[in-house]
Amino acid sequence: MREVDAGALNGVRVQIAAAFENKQSLRIKHTDLLIALVARVLARHPRVNASWTGDGIHNNADVNIGLAMAVEDGVVAPVIPGADRLDLGQIAAHRKDLTERARAGKLRQADLAGGTFTISNLG
């Protein structure tokens, strides 16, 4: 197992979180920062945001981040569409909604469709 010092990331999360939590009553998590960072990198490097199809490589026009998470009977990856165009508060709101509905077994098929890149929920 490889360990990573996330002290700087945690410091940034604490600073940013204070502003959002006071304004929007949202808790900003490390996962929200990771989604925002990955989405912006994918927008700047669209060849990484590509998919393999039967016809070859398909460059996806949108950055739709799937968030893999464990549920009672397996793993699902609901999608935050257009994540590269959302601010951190919007990402946190989407993540919270999708997580709550996944745990309650209330995801819709549309919530699971269209992902172009998937990350794992950090907990």
C-alpha positions in Angstrom: 0.0 0.0 0.0 1.3 3.4 -0.9 0.8 6.3 1.6 0.3 9.9 0.5 0.7 13.0 2.6 -2.6 14.8 2.2 -1.8 17.5 4.7 -1.9 20.3 2.1 -5.1 19.0 0.6 -6.7 18.9 4.1 -5.6 22.4 4.8 -7.2 23.7 1.6 -10.4 21.7 2.3 -10.6 23.3 5.8 -10.2 26.8 4.3 -12.6 26.4 1.5 -15.1 24.4 3.6 -15.5 27.2 6.1 -16.8 29.6 3.4 -19.2 27.1 1.9 -20.4 25.7 5.1 -21.3 29.1 6.4 -23.1 30.2 3.2 -24.7 27.0 2.0 -24.9 24.7 5.0 -23.0 22.1 3.0 -20.1 20.0 4.3 -17.2 20.0 1.8 -15.5 16.7 1.8 -12.2 15.5 0.3 -14.2 13.7 -2.3 -15.7 17.0 -3.5 -12.3 18.4 -4.0 -11.1 15.3 -5.9 -14.2 15.5 -8.2 -13.6 19.2 -8.9 -9.9 18.7 -9.6 -10.3 15.6 -11.8 -13.1 17.3 -13.7 -11.0 20.4 -14.5 -8.0 18.3 -15.5 -10.2 16.3 -17.8 -11.6 19.4 -19.4 -8.0 20.6 -20.1 -6.9 17.2 -21.4 -9.9 15.9 -23.4 -8.0 12.9 -24.7 -8.0 11.5 -21.2 -11.8 11.9 -21.1 -12.3 9.5 -24.0 -14.0 6.1 -24.3 -13.3 3.0 -26.4 -16.2 2.0 -28.6 -16.6 -0.6 -31.3 -15.6 2.1 -33.8 -12.5 3.2 -31.9 -11.8 6.0 -29.6 -14.6 8.4 -28.9 -13.8 11.8 -27.4 -16.5 12.8 -25.0 -17.7 16.3 -25.3 -18.9 16.4 -21.7 -17.1 15.7 -18.4 -19.4 13.5 -16.4 -17.8 12.1 -13.3 -19.0 8.8 -11.9 -18.6 8.3 -8.2 -18.2 4.6 -7.3 -19.7 3.8 -3.9 -20.6 0.7 -2.0 -24.3 0.0 -1.4 -26.0 -2.9 0.4 -25.9 -5.3 -2.6 -22.9 -4.1 -4.5 -21.3 -1.1 -6.0 -22.9 1.7 -8.1 -21.4 4.8 -9.8 -23.9 7.6 -10.0 -22.9 10.4 -12.3 -22.3 14.1 -11.7 -23.0 15.5 -15.2 -21.0 18.5 -16.4 -18.8 18.4 -13.3 -16.2 20.6 -14.9 -18.7 23.5 -15.1 -19.9 23.2 -11.5 -18.5 25.1 -8.5 -17.5 23.2 -5.4 -20.8 23.9 -3.6 -22.7 22.4 -6.6 -20.5 19.4 -6.7 -21.0 18.9 -2.9 -24.7 19.2 -3.3 -24.8 16.6 -6.1 -22.5 14.2 -4.2 -24.6 14.5 -1.1 -27.9 13.9 -3.0 -26.5 10.9 -5.0 -25.0 9.3 -1.9 -28.2 9.6 0.1 -30.3 8.2 -2.7 -27.8 5.4 -3.4 -27.9 4.3 0.3 -31.7 4.5 0.3 -31.9 2.4 -2.9 -33.6 5.3 -4.7 -31.2 6.0 -7.6 -32.8 6.3 -11.0 -31.4 4.7 -14.2 -30.6 8.3 -15.4 -28.3 8.8 -12.3 -26.1 5.9 -13.5 -25.9 6.8 -17.2 -23.4 8.9 -19.2 -20.3 8.8 -17.0 -17.1 9.6 -18.8 -14.7 9.0 -15.9 -15.2 7.3 -12.6 -13.4 7.8 -9.3 -13.8 5.9 -6.0 -15.5 7.5 -3.0 -12.8 8.2 -0.4 -15.2 7.6 2.4 
